[in-house]
Amino acid sequence: MTKYLIQANYLAEGAKGLLKEGGSSRRAVVEKLIASQGGSIESFYYAFGDTDLYVIADMPDHASIAAISLLIGSTGTVTLKTTVLLTPEEIDEAAKKTPVYRAPGQ
């Protein structure tokens, strides 16, 4: 499973829905959504500042998280930013690889 950081911001209609349904209710909806694609939620937090919601989810593949992102984005009530998270071991593996590259102008 791959971990993803999902950052969400509520638009006006989404914020109205959150006020009406409450935070716990929305968490349950998101848990069901993630599970419907074979994933699970590691953490789910509302926040102050530039981002309204942070979710860390384990998903089986990129297509599953993309399907969720497309569905949520199509509602027009929330904007999302999704980031793939890497373990230290995955970085170790990447550091052992030897890609071929030439910097611009060199």
N, C-alpha and C positions, 0 to 999 in steps of 0.2 A: 504494500500500500504506500502511496505517496501522500505526504502531508502538504496541505495548502493553507496559507493565511488568506482569509477572506475579509476584506475591509468594506463595510457598507455605510452608505449615507442615505438617510430617509429624505425623500422629496416631500412636498406639502401633503399630498394624499397619503403617502406612507406614514408620515408622522401622525396624521389624524387617525389612521388605523391602529398605530401603536398606542396612542392615548386611549382609544376605545377598547382594545383587546388586552393591553398590558404586556409587559416584557416576558413573563413566564409563558404566556400563551404563544407569543411569537417564537420563543425558543423551541417549544414543542413542535410547531409547524416546520421549523428549519430542521430539527432532528429527524422528523418524518421524511422530509424532502431528501436529505442527505442519505438516509437509510434506503430510500427508494432506488438509489443508484449504487447500492452496495457499500456505502461509506458509513462513517461514524464521526461524531463530534468529540474532540478532545477538550476544547474549551470554548466558551461563549460568553463574551463580556460586552456590555454597553459602556460607553465612554463619553467624556466631555472633550471638546476640542474639534479638530478638523475631521475626525472620523467618529461616527455614531456607534458602530458595532464592529467588534473583532471576533472572528471565529477561526479556530484551527480545526481543520477536518482531515480525516484520513479517507482517501478515495482510491478506488482500484486503478483508475487511469485518467489521462487528460480528457478523454472524450466525455466521461461522466461528469467531471466538474464543468466542462464547457457547456454541456446540456443544461445543467443547473443555472449557470451564468446567463445563458441565452433566455431561459424561461423567466428568470427574475427580472432581467433587463427589459424584457418585452412588456412587463406590467406598467412601466413608467412610474413606479412608486419608490424605487430604490435604485441607487447606482452602486456598482461593485468594482472592486479592484482585487484581483486574485493573484497571489504570488506563490510559486512553487518553493517549498522549504526543503533544504538539504541537510542531512545529518553530517556530523564530523567525519564519519566513515566514508560517506559519499565524496566529500571534499578530498579525503586521503586518496581515494580511487582516481579522482580527477587529476590530482597532482602527479600521479604516476603516468598519465597519458602524455604522448609527445606529438601534439598537433604541429603542422607545418604552417608557418605564417611569416609574412614580410610586412612590417609596418609601412604606412604610406610615406613615400619620399625616401625610402632606404633601399 
